[in-house]
Amino acid sequence: MRAALVLMFAALISQPAHARSLDGEPATVKAPAGTLEGRAKDGAEGFAGIPYAAPPVGDLRWRPPAPAPAWQDVRPAADFGNDCPQVRFDGDATPSTQPLSEDCLYLNLWRPAKGARKLPVMVYIHGGAFVAGSAASPTLDGANLARRGVMVVNFNYRLGRFGFFAHPALSAEAGGQPDANFAFLDMIAALKWVQANAAAFGGDPGNITIFGESAGGAAVDFLMASPLAQGLFHKAIVQSGANREPYARLRTDRPTRISGEKAGAAFAAKAGLADPDAAALRALPADVVQGQLAMWDMQADRFNGPIIDGKSVLADPIERFAAGDVPRIPFIVGTTSAELSEEVFAPAMMDYLKSQLDPASLADLTRAYGDPPAPALIDDYFFREAARGYARIMRDHDAPAWRYVFDHVAEADRAKRKGAGHASELAYLFGNLPAAAGPSDRETARLMGDYWVNLARSGHPGGRGLPDWPQAGRKDNLLRIRAGSAAVEQDSDAARLDAVERNANARRAKEKSIP
């Protein structure tokens, strides 16, 4: 979602490159892709830096991912691959110090070391506002999650203008094939790799759950709504990623829609290319393509982000969901309790938010949030209302859906925070807590991991030893996870969220009325 705004107000940091590796005893698997030698340690086996597509460099930049080169001998799989070119920011909940390179389309895989078969497969899509993020982050290490009896996969995908870019020259060259959302095409290629190779690692290719946080959660929405991804997964989890934002269209002159091609042409002109062909675009240096700090920007002359291209993305995900054009699969959606409202840049975000609201509905929002509005409006507008909306839509189309709020603040942070911040749940979900974590921290991690793994295993998050979690119902029930416990409650903020929904609907209706 537009959590890219977070990056616009964060401090850019410079980290020395430091490649990460797995340690442990050698572990070898012969897969259709080739034989891999990873590492086994403490009941889990890990395989890192596996190419799932050819390096998207040179003539392959801004093309759909090509097949990965084959290898004949045993390929070492202990070293994580490069991170994709990106911006890195202070306060990132999933930091990485991997070297940056366009040669970055690698995935990582973990499994239990006991040789189980038909393991549920959980494929994680990292966040980072589509301009940052890394599958090599220690926070996202899948070993502890795999020890619960699942196969875990994560991967890198192209970011920023490398991952989302449109230009008339590229469109002409593509001849009607997908030509804008290269990041989503990378994700689809990674899922196809998993389908083809999971069984060799003990995974069940007929039982794949995709899950992601922030931009990764938004990517889950896009994949559910994309005709190119159908059949590649069977369950889905969206963490802090549901949103109602209108995305850019490939070609349009409508004043309320950004044209991806026009933005690409404006970028090229700024880079000194007035009327380039595709080869000239691909010859641009990587640092020029990477651009400035806010690589994903909603300004019409420099936008880069998801584009409605009519091929990989047919419409805004919320529209596809509402029309029922999504698979009826088990679906979890939720947020943290204080996504961005307690951050230092919250006042700047509030200023931006005010500029996006439908003016005719401001009085409605003022009654709900006060004047000036309470900071909770930031969380509700960008995250919570949309999560409720997606859960309702899935419910109304007879798909099993569950809604949650992660409300746990680490024992060490309770003097500084009231609510759980954006991405703070990831260390709990993956079981990668600091050594100083307290008892309630560890019990929260157990609960969250159990719910997520149960959904992957059976299609229902409930199980023995867990508080019941019923499907989302007419009264907007949700599961609140906090302080080592989980309890179902009715949404006490329903009236507030109703006001946000009315404003979002008014804005979308007004946009659609423009010819």
RAPE-V554608 format. One record per residue. N is the residue number from 1. RES is the residue in one letter. SS is DSSP state (H for helix, E for strand, - for the rest). D_FIRST is the distance of its C-alpha to the first C-alpha in whole Angstrom. Layout:
N:RES:SS:D_FIRST + N:RES:SS:D_FIRST
This chain:
1:M:-:0 + 2:R:-:4 + 3:A:-:5 + 4:A:H:7 + 5:L:H:9 + 6:V:H:11 + 7:L:H:12 + 8:M:H:14 + 9:F:-:16 + 10:A:-:17 + 11:A:-:20 + 12:L:E:20 + 13:I:-:23 + 14:S:-:25 + 15:Q:-:26 + 16:P:-:29 + 17:A:-:28 + 18:H:-:29 + 19:A:-:29 + 20:R:-:29 + 21:S:E:31 + 22:L:-:32 + 23:D:-:35 + 24:G:-:38 + 25:E:E:40 + 26:P:E:40 + 27:A:E:38 + 28:T:E:39 + 29:V:E:37 + 30:K:E:38 + 31:A:E:35 + 32:P:-:35 + 33:A:-:33 + 34:G:E:36 + 35:T:E:38 + 36:L:E:35 + 37:E:E:37 + 38:G:E:34 + 39:R:E:35 + 40:A:E:36 + 41:K:E:36 + 42:D:-:37 + 43:G:-:36 + 44:A:E:33 + 45:E:E:33 + 46:G:E:30 + 47:F:E:30 + 48:A:E:28 + 49:G:E:27 + 50:I:E:28 + 51:P:E:27 + 52:Y:-:26 + 53:A:-:26 + 54:A:-:28 + 55:P:-:27 + 56:P:-:25 + 57:V:-:27 + 58:G:H:30 + 59:D:H:30 + 60:L:H:27 + 61:R:-:25 + 62:W:-:22 + 63:R:-:24 + 64:P:-:23 + 65:P:-:24 + 66:A:-:27 + 67:P:-:29 + 68:A:-:30 + 69:P:-:33 + 70:A:-:36 + 71:W:-:38 + 72:Q:-:41 + 73:D:-:42 + 74:V:-:40 + 75:R:E:37 + 76:P:E:36 + 77:A:-:33 + 78:A:-:33 + 79:D:E:31 + 80:F:-:27 + 81:G:-:26 + 82:N:-:25 + 83:D:E:21 + 84:C:-:19 + 85:P:-:20 + 86:Q:-:17 + 87:V:-:17 + 88:R:-:18 + 89:F:E:17 + 90:D:-:20 + 91:G:-:18 + 92:D:-:16 + 93:A:-:17 + 94:T:-:17 + 95:P:-:19 + 96:S:-:21 + 97:T:-:24 + 98:Q:-:25 + 99:P:-:26 + 100:L:E:24 + 101:S:-:25 + 102:E:-:24 + 103:D:-:26 + 104:C:-:23 + 105:L:-:22 + 106:Y:E:24 + 107:L:E:23 + 108:N:E:25 + 109:L:E:26 + 110:W:E:28 + 111:R:E:30 + 112:P:E:33 + 113:A:-:36 + 114:K:-:38 + 115:G:-:38 + 116:A:-:37 + 117:R:-:36 + 118:K:-:33 + 119:L:E:31 + 120:P:E:28 + 121:V:E:25 + 122:M:E:22 + 123:V:E:19 + 124:Y:E:16 + 125:I:E:13 + 126:H:-:13 + 127:G:-:9 + 128:G:-:10 + 129:A:-:7 + 130:F:-:9 + 131:V:-:12 + 132:A:-:13 + 133:G:-:14 + 134:S:-:17 + 135:A:-:19 + 136:A:-:22 + 137:S:-:21 + 138:P:H:23 + 139:T:H:21 + 140:L:H:20 + 141:D:-:23 + 142:G:-:24 + 143:A:H:28 + 144:N:H:28 + 145:L:H:25 + 146:A:H:28 + 147:R:-:31 + 148:R:-:30 + 149:G:-:31 + 150:V:E:28 + 151:M:E:27 + 152:V:E:24 + 153:V:E:22 + 154:N:E:19 + 155:F:E:19 + 156:N:-:18 + 157:Y:-:16 + 158:R:-:16 + 159:L:-:14 + 160:G:H:14 + 161:R:H:16 + 162:F:H:18 + 163:G:H:15 + 164:F:E:14 + 165:F:-:17 + 166:A:-:20 + 167:H:-:23 + 168:P:H:26 + 169:A:H:28 + 170:L:H:26 + 171:S:H:25 + 172:A:H:29 + 173:E:H:30 + 174:A:H:27 + 175:G:-:30 + 176:G:-:27 + 177:Q:-:25 + 178:P:-:22 + 179:D:-:21 + 180:A:-:18 + 181:N:E:15 + 182:F:H:17 + 183:A:H:14 + 184:F:H:14 + 185:L:H:18 + 186:D:H:18 + 187:M:H:17 + 188:I:H:19 + 189:A:H:22 + 190:A:H:21 + 191:L:H:21 + 192:K:H:24 + 193:W:H:26 + 194:V:H:25 + 195:Q:H:27 + 196:A:H:30 + 197:N:H:31 + 198:A:H:30 + 199:A:H:33 + 200:A:H:35 + 201:F:H:33 + 202:G:-:34 + 203:G:E:30 + 204:D:E:30 + 205:P:E:29 + 206:G:E:29 + 207:N:E:27 + 208:I:E:23 + 209:T:E:20 + 210:I:E:17 + 211:F:E:15 + 212:G:E:12 + 213:E:E:10 + 214:S:-:6 + 215:A:H:5 + 216:G:H:9 + 217:G:H:8 + 218:A:H:6 + 219:A:H:9 + 220:V:H:11 + 221:D:H:10 + 222:F:H:11 + 223:L:H:14 + 224:M:H:15 + 225:A:H:15 + 226:S:-:17 + 227:P:H:20 + 228:L:H:21 + 229:A:H:19 + 230:Q:-:22 + 231:G:-:24 + 232:L:-:22 + 233:F:-:21 + 234:H:-:23 + 235:K:E:20 + 236:A:E:17 + 237:I:E:15 + 238:V:E:11 + 239:Q:E:11 + 240:S:-:8 + 241:G:-:6 + 242:A:-:7 + 243:N:-:6 + 244:R:-:9 + 245:E:-:8 + 246:P:-:10 + 247:Y:-:10 + 248:A:E:13 + 249:R:E:16 + 250:L:-:19 + 251:R:-:22 + 252:T:-:22 + 253:D:-:24 + 254:R:-:22 + 255:P:-:21 + 256:T:-:18 + 257:R:-:17 + 258:I:-:16 + 259:S:E:18 + 260:G:H:17 + 261:E:H:21 + 262:K:H:22 + 263:A:H:19 + 264:G:H:21 + 265:A:H:24 + 266:A:H:24 + 267:F:H:22 + 268:A:H:25 + 269:A:H:28 + 270:K:H:27 + 271:A:-:27 + 272:G:-:31 + 273:L:-:31 + 274:A:-:32 + 275:D:-:32 + 276:P:-:31 + 277:D:-:32 + 278:A:H:29 + 279:A:H:32 + 280:A:H:31 + 281:L:H:28 + 282:R:H:28 + 283:A:-:30 + 284:L:-:28 + 285:P:-:28 + 286:A:H:25 + 287:D:H:25 + 288:V:H:25 + 289:V:H:22 + 290:Q:H:20 + 291:G:-:20 + 292:Q:-:20 + 293:L:-:18 + 294:A:-:14 + 295:M:-:14 + 296:W:-:11 + 297:D:-:12 + 298:M:-:12 + 299:Q:-:16 + 300:A:-:18 + 301:D:-:20 + 302:R:-:18 + 303:F:-:14 + 304:N:-:13 + 305:G:-:10 + 306:P:-:10 + 307:I:E:13 + 308:I:E:15 + 309:D:-:18 + 310:G:-:20 + 311:K:-:20 + 312:S:-:17 + 313:V:-:15 + 314:L:-:17 + 315:A:-:15 + 316:D:-:12 + 317:P:H:11 + 318:I:H:12 + 319:E:H:15 + 320:R:H:16 + 321:F:H:16 + 322:A:H:18 + 323:A:-:20 + 324:G:-:21 + 325:D:-:20 + 326:V:-:19 + 327:P:-:21 + 328:R:-:22 + 329:I:-:22 + 330:P:E:21 + 331:F:E:18 + 332:I:E:17 + 333:V:E:14 + 334:G:E:13 + 335:T:E:12 + 336:T:E:14 + 337:S:-:17 + 338:A:-:16 + 339:E:-:12 + 340:L:-:13 + 341:S:-:16 + 342:E:-:18 + 343:E:-:17 + 344:V:-:20 + 345:F:-:17 + 346:A:H:16 + 347:P:H:19 + 348:A:H:17 + 349:M:H:14 + 350:M:H:16 + 351:D:H:18 + 352:Y:H:15 + 353:L:H:14 + 354:K:H:17 + 355:S:H:17 + 356:Q:H:15 + 357:L:-:16 + 358:D:-:19 + 359:P:H:22 + 360:A:H:24 + 361:S:H:22 + 362:L:H:23 + 363:A:H:26 + 364:D:H:24 + 365:L:H:21 + 366:T:H:24 + 367:R:H:26 + 368:A:H:24 + 369:Y:H:22 + 370:G:-:25 + 371:D:-:26 + 372:P:-:25 + 373:P:-:22 + 374:A:-:21 + 375:P:-:18 + 376:A:H:17 + 377:L:H:16 + 378:I:H:13 + 379:D:H:12 + 380:D:H:13 + 381:Y:H:11 + 382:F:H:8 + 383:F:H:8 + 384:R:H:12 + 385:E:H:13 + 386:A:H:10 + 387:A:H:11 + 388:R:H:15 + 389:G:H:15 + 390:Y:H:14 + 391:A:H:16 + 392:R:H:19 + 393:I:H:18 + 394:M:H:19 + 395:R:H:22 + 396:D:H:23 + 397:H:-:23 + 398:D:-:25 + 399:A:-:23 + 400:P:-:23 + 401:A:E:20 + 402:W:E:20 + 403:R:E:18 + 404:Y:E:18 + 405:V:E:17 + 406:F:E:18 + 407:D:-:20 + 408:H:-:22 + 409:V:-:23 + 410:A:-:25 + 411:E:H:29 + 412:A:H:29 + 413:D:H:26 + 414:R:-:27 + 415:A:-:29 + 416:K:-:26 + 417:R:-:24 + 418:K:-:24 + 419:G:-:20 + 420:A:-:18 + 421:G:-:16 + 422:H:-:12 + 423:A:-:13 + 424:S:-:17 + 425:E:-:17 + 426:L:H:17 + 427:A:H:21 + 428:Y:H:22 + 429:L:H:20 + 430:F:-:22 + 431:G:-:25 + 432:N:-:25 + 433:L:-:26 + 434:P:-:28 + 435:A:-:32 + 436:A:-:32 + 437:A:-:30 + 438:G:-:32 + 439:P:H:33 + 440:S:H:30 + 441:D:H:27 + 442:R:H:29 + 443:E:H:29 + 444:T:H:26 + 445:A:H:25 + 446:R:H:28 + 447:L:H:26 + 448:M:H:23 + 449:G:H:24 + 450:D:H:26 + 451:Y:H:24 + 452:W:H:22 + 453:V:H:25 + 454:N:H:26 + 455:L:H:24 + 456:A:H:24 + 457:R:H:28 + 458:S:H:29 + 459:G:-:26 + 460:H:-:26 + 461:P:-:25 + 462:G:-:28 + 463:G:-:31 + 464:R:-:34 + 465:G:-:34 + 466:L:-:31 + 467:P:-:30 + 468:D:-:30 + 469:W:-:26 + 470:P:-:27 + 471:Q:-:24 + 472:A:-:22 + 473:G:-:25 + 474:R:-:26 + 475:K:-:26 + 476:D:-:22 + 477:N:E:23 + 478:L:E:21 + 479:L:E:22 + 480:R:E:22 + 481:I:E:23 + 482:R:E:24 + 483:A:-:27 + 484:G:-:29 + 485:S:E:28 + 486:A:E:26 + 487:A:E:27 + 488:V:E:26 + 489:E:E:26 + 490:Q:E:25 + 491:D:-:22 + 492:S:-:24 + 493:D:-:21 + 494:A:H:22 + 495:A:H:23 + 496:R:H:20 + 497:L:H:18 + 498:D:H:20 + 499:A:H:20 + 500:V:H:16 + 501:E:H:16 + 502:R:H:19 + 503:N:H:18 + 504:A:H:15 + 505:N:H:17 + 506:A:H:20 + 507:R:H:17 + 508:R:H:16 + 509:A:H:20 + 510:K:H:21 + 511:E:H:19 + 512:K:H:21 + 513:S:-:24 + 514:I:-:24 + 515:P:-:26
